Amino acid sequence: MLEIISHQNREECQTFFESYFCNKNKNVLFIGTLGFNSACLHFPKLISSINKFLPPKYIFLNEIRPEVSPVLNQTASRNKARLEELINHGALSFPELQIVADDTANVAGRNAIRILGNLMNGSSYTDVIVDATTMSRGVCFPVVKYVFEQKKKVSSMDVHVVIAEDQGFPLNVSSMSSDSAEYMHGFQKDMETDGATQSIKLWLPQLSEDNLSSLRKIHSKIHAEEVAPILPFPSSNPRRADDLLIKFHEPIVKEWDTNLLDFIYAHESDPTDVFESIKRIEKGRTEALKSYPEHPTRMILSPTGRKIGSLGMLFAAIDLDLPVMYTETMGYQCTAQDVPDIPISEPIKMWHNWLVEKPNA
């Protein structure tokens, strides 16, 4: 059973890291991504400024996609130079991670696990920190699951997932998603096998402003009997959930046939909220359908919204062994020509999530 211990602002995160890593015997691996968004710098900056523990080994996965505007690649190179300035001690590497193969197959999760497998094989890390700030979901989900599975083999190793959030990115960036939906690497369970042929499927999509098209692709492939959309509430924008309901009105009413009592409201800034909600739904659904063994229940998650809410879905998928379906991002486009300066402002939000394995009750 998975338990999450969270720290939900910069002060709490800094206090935790300063006190927790004061033990000189800590051997830390930091796994992040080299993103074009400067938010990827916040946790490396914070951790590298703490001198109470041995320097971590840093690895920043460089996600390579077929279609990315030159200015975004240049911005990522700017961030790389800044990371090399910040981390002037300890090992530092930027391995390239191919997201899409030459035949357009999605290889993000498999390639990420291959890189980490080579890195962690025979290692003696006491702590592994995964920075999900600019890590794509197709990489983040498999990476966190893989690291947590390694923890089960090495009980002395602890797993941390962190994420930082800025006010906004100065460049106007649009993403291009794959034409097909698929199960995420490591999160398929027995879907698309005989074991799930007669299953009663409940789909939990995380609604967000820019993912109507992606969610329609996912729904058309799943053919779920029930749909329970996840809406952000409470939210920094009190009307955001209402605005999303208006935007998704047509698919909710005409395509998904969603009962208006089936919406899930989860705190926008607390991953443990959606985590606990999904656990309660899975427990109640399993209990309700246990008299129909010929029709096993299957809950399918689709994280597409704000990253911190997606982490709650990740934790639930790991804890309950749930399938996750998504559409991979094929590239990013931006019409700007000039690389922006790195903001000097602090992040508006920082979260630390400590993944603790508890014995089943």
C-alpha positions in Angstrom: 0.0 0.0 0.0 1.3 3.4 -1.0 1.3 6.4 1.3 2.2 9.9 0.2 3.9 12.4 2.6 3.6 15.9 1.0 5.2 19.2 1.5 3.4 21.9 -0.5 5.3 25.1 -0.6 8.9 26.2 -1.1 9.6 26.8 2.6 8.4 23.3 3.5 10.4 21.7 0.7 13.6 23.6 1.7 13.2 22.7 5.4 12.6 19.1 4.5 15.7 18.8 2.2 17.9 20.6 4.7 16.9 18.4 7.6 16.5 15.1 5.8 19.7 15.1 3.8 21.9 16.2 6.7 23.0 12.6 7.1 26.5 12.2 5.6 25.7 8.6 4.5 23.0 9.8 2.0 23.8 8.7 -1.6 21.3 10.6 -3.8 20.3 10.3 -7.5 18.4 13.2 -9.0 16.4 12.5 -12.2 15.1 15.4 -14.1 14.6 16.6 -17.7 16.3 19.2 -19.8 13.2 21.2 -20.6 12.7 24.5 -22.6 10.7 25.8 -19.6 13.0 27.4 -17.0 10.9 25.8 -14.3 13.2 22.8 -14.7 15.9 24.8 -12.9 14.1 25.4 -9.6 14.7 22.1 -7.7 18.2 21.6 -9.0 18.9 25.2 -7.8 17.4 24.5 -4.4 19.1 21.1 -3.8 22.5 22.2 -5.1 22.4 25.1 -2.6 22.2 22.7 0.3 25.6 21.6 1.4 24.7 19.3 4.3 24.9 16.1 2.3 27.1 14.5 -0.3 26.6 15.9 -3.8 23.9 14.0 -5.7 24.4 12.4 -9.0 22.3 14.4 -11.5 20.8 13.0 -14.7 18.7 15.3 -16.9 16.9 13.3 -19.7 16.9 15.3 -22.9 13.5 14.4 -24.6 14.0 14.3 -28.4 10.9 14.7 -30.6 10.7 14.9 -34.4 9.1 18.4 -34.6 10.3 21.1 -32.2 10.8 24.8 -33.2 14.4 26.0 -33.2 13.8 28.7 -30.6 12.7 26.0 -28.1 15.8 23.9 -28.7 17.8 27.1 -28.1 16.0 27.8 -24.9 16.7 24.2 -23.7 20.4 24.8 -24.5 20.3 28.0 -22.4 18.8 25.9 -19.5 21.6 23.3 -19.9 24.2 26.0 -19.6 22.5 27.3 -16.4 22.3 23.8 -14.9 26.0 23.3 -15.5 26.6 26.6 -13.7 24.4 25.6 -10.7 25.8 22.1 -10.4 29.5 22.6 -10.1 30.0 19.5 -8.0 28.9 15.9 -8.4 28.2 13.9 -11.5 26.1 15.6 -14.2 24.8 14.1 -17.5 22.2 14.9 -20.2 21.4 11.6 -22.0 19.2 11.9 -25.1 15.9 10.2 -24.8 14.1 9.4 -28.1 10.4 9.8 -27.7 9.3 8.6 -31.1 11.1 5.9 -33.2 11.8 6.2 -37.0 8.6 4.3 -37.7 6.7 6.8 -35.5 6.2 4.2 -32.7 6.1 5.6 -29.2 9.2 4.5 -27.4 9.4 7.1 -24.6 8.8 4.9 -21.6 10.9 2.0 -22.8 13.9 4.2 -23.6 13.6 6.0 -20.3 13.6 2.7 -18.4 16.6 1.4 -20.4 18.6 4.5 -19.5 17.7 4.2 -15.8 18.3 0.4 -15.8 21.8 0.9 -16.9 22.3 3.7 -14.4 20.8 2.0 -11.3 21.9 -1.5 -11.9 24.0 -2.5 -8.9 23.8 1.0 -7.4 23.6 1.8 -3.7 21.4 4.9 -3.8 19.7 5.7 -0.5 17.4 8.2 -2.2 16.1 8.8 -5.7 14.5 12.2 -6.5 12.3 12.4 -9.7 11.7 16.0 -10.8 8.4 15.9 -12.8 8.4 19.6 -13.5 9.1 19.5 -17.2 9.0 15.7 -17.6 6.4 14.5 -20.1 3.8 12.1 -18.7 4.9 9.3 -21.1 8.3 9.5 -19.4 7.4 10.5 -15.8 4.9 7.7 -15.2 7.2 4.8 -16.2 10.2 6.4 -14.5 8.5 6.9 -11.1 7.0 3.4 -11.3 10.3 1.8 -12.2 12.1 3.6 -9.4 9.4 2.6 -6.9 9.7 -1.0 -8.0 13.4 -0.8 -7.3 12.6 0.5 -3.9 10.7 -2.7 -3.2 13.9 -4.7 -4.0 16.1 -2.3 -1.9 14.0 -1.4 1.2 16.6 1.1 2.4 16.1 3.3 -0.7 13.5 6.1 -0.5 11.7 7.7 -3.5 10.7 11.3 -3.8 8.7 13.0 -6.6 9.0 16.8 -6.8 7.4 19.4 -9.0 7.7 23.2 -9.4 5.4 25.6 -11.1 6.0 29.1 -12.5 3.4 31.9 -13.1 3.7 31.3 -16.9 6.1 30.6 -19.7 7.0 33.7 -21.7 6.8 32.0 -25.1 3.5 30.9 -26.8 4.0 27.2 -27.3 1.5 24.8 -28.9 1.9 21.0 -28.7 1.1 18.4 -31.4 -0.2 15.1 -30.1 -0.2 11.7 -31.7 -3.1 10.6 -33.9 -3.6 7.5 -31.9 -4.2 6.8 -28.2 -2.3 4.0 -26.4 -1.6 2.5 -23.0 1.4 3.9 -21.3 4.5 1.8 -20.9 4.1 -0.2 -17.7 0.5 0.8 -17.2 -1.5 -1.6 -19.4 -2.3 -4.3 -16.9 -4.3 -6.9 -18.8 -6.1 -4.5 -21.2 -6.4 -5.7 -24.8 -6.1 -9.3 -23.7 -8.7 -12.1 -23.2 -8.7 -11.4 -19.4 -10.4 -8.0 -19.9 -12.7 -8.8 -22.8 -15.8 -9.0 -20.6 -14.7 -6.2 -18.2 -16.9 -3.3 -17.2 -14.7 -0.3 -17.9 -14.8 3.0 -16.0 -12.8 5.8 -17.6 -11.5 8.7 -15.5 -10.3 11.5 -17.8 -8.6 14.6 -16.3 -10.3 17.5 -18.1 -8.1 20.4 -19.2 -8.5 23.3 -21.6 -6.3 22.1 -24.4 -7.0 18.4 -24.6 -10.5 18.0 -25.9 -9.2 16.4 -29.1 -6.9 14.0 -27.3 -9.6 12.8 -24.9 -11.9 12.2 -27.8 -9.3 9.9 -29.4 -8.8 8.1 -26.1 -12.6 7.6 -25.6 -13.1 6.2 -29.1 -10.5 3.5 -28.4 -11.5 2.6 -24.9 -15.3 2.3 -25.5 -15.8 2.6 -21.8 -19.3 1.8 -20.4 -18.9 4.5 -17.8 -17.1 7.9 -17.7 -16.3 9.9 -14.6 -14.5 13.1 -15.6 -12.1 14.7 -13.1 -12.6 18.4 -12.5 -10.3 20.8 -10.6 -12.0 22.1 -7.4 -10.9 23.9 -5.4 -8.9 25.8 -8.0 -7.0 29.1 -8.1 -9.7 30.1 -10.6 -13.0 29.4 -8.8 -14.8 29.1 -12.2 -12.4 26.8 -13.9 -14.5 23.7 -13.3 -17.5 25.4 -14.7 -15.6 26.7 -17.7 -14.4 23.1 -18.4 -17.9 21.8 -18.2 -19.0 24.3 -20.8 -16.1 23.4 -23.1 -16.7 19.7 -22.8 -20.5 19.9 -22.9 -20.9 18.2 -26.3 -18.7 15.1 -25.6 -20.0 14.8 -22.0 -23.6 14.8 -23.1 -23.6 13.3 -26.6 -20.6 11.0 -26.7 -19.6 9.9 -23.2 -23.2 9.7 -21.8 -21.9 10.9 -18.4 -24.3 11.0 -15.5 -24.0 14.5 -13.9 -23.6 12.8 -10.5 -20.5 11.0 -11.6 -18.1 13.9 -11.8 -15.1 13.8 -9.5 -13.9 17.1 -8.0 -10.3 17.0 -6.9 -8.1 19.8 -5.4 -6.1 21.4 -8.1 -3.0 21.8 -6.0 -3.1 18.6 -3.9 -2.2 15.3 -5.6 -3.2 13.4 -2.5 -6.9 14.5 -3.1 -7.3 12.8 -6.4 -5.2 9.9 -5.2 -7.5 9.2 -2.3 -10.7 9.8 -4.4 -9.6 7.2 -7.0 -8.8 4.7 -4.2 -12.3 5.1 -2.7 -13.9 4.7 -6.1 -11.9 1.5 -6.9 -12.7 0.0 -3.5 -16.4 0.7 -3.8 -16.6 -0.4 -7.4 -14.8 -3.7 -6.7 -17.1 -4.4 -3.7 -20.3 -3.6 -5.8 -19.3 -5.9 -8.7 -17.8 -8.8 -6.8 -20.9 -10.9 -7.4 -20.3 -10.7 -11.1 -16.9 -12.4 -11.6 -17.6 -12.9 -15.3 -17.6 -9.2 -15.7 -14.4 -7.9 -13.9 -14.2 -4.2 -13.2 -11.4 -2.1 -14.9 -10.7 1.5 -14.1 -8.7 3.4 -16.8 -7.0 6.7 -16.1 -6.1 9.5 -18.6 -4.0 12.3 -17.1 -4.1 15.3 -19.4 -4.5 18.3 -17.2 -2.4 20.2 -14.7 0.8 18.2 -13.9 0.3 18.2 -10.1 -3.2 16.6 -10.5 -1.7 14.1 -12.9 0.8 13.0 -10.1 -2.2 12.0 -8.0 -3.4 9.8 -10.8 0.2 8.4 -11.1 0.2 7.5 -7.4 -3.2 5.8 -7.7 -2.1 3.9 -10.9 1.0 2.5 -9.0 -0.8 1.7 -5.8 -3.8 0.0 -7.5 -2.1 -1.3 -10.7 -4.4 0.6 -12.9 -4.1 1.0 -16.7 -3.3 4.5 -18.1 -4.1 5.6 -21.6 -2.9 8.8 -23.2 -1.7 10.4 -26.5 2.0 11.2 -26.8 3.2 14.6 -27.7 5.0 14.5 -31.1 6.4 18.0 -31.0 6.2 21.6 -29.9 5.8 24.7 -32.1 6.6 28.3 -31.3 6.6 31.3 -33.7 9.0 33.4 -31.6 12.5 34.0 -32.8 14.3 35.3 -29.7 15.3 33.2 -26.6 13.9 34.8 -23.5 16.0 35.6 -20.4 15.8 33.2 -17.5 13.3 34.7 -15.0 14.8 35.7 -11.7 11.5 35.2 -9.8 11.0 32.3 -7.5 8.5 29.6 -8.4 4.9 30.2 -7.4 4.5 26.6 -6.1 6.8 23.8 -5.1 5.7 20.3 -4.0 7.6 17.4 -2.6 6.0 14.0 -2.4 7.7 11.2 -0.4 6.5 7.8 -1.6 6.3 5.4 1.4 5.3 1.8 1.2 3.0 0.7 4.0 2.0 -2.9 4.8 -1.5 -3.8 3.7 -4.1 -3.5 6.4 
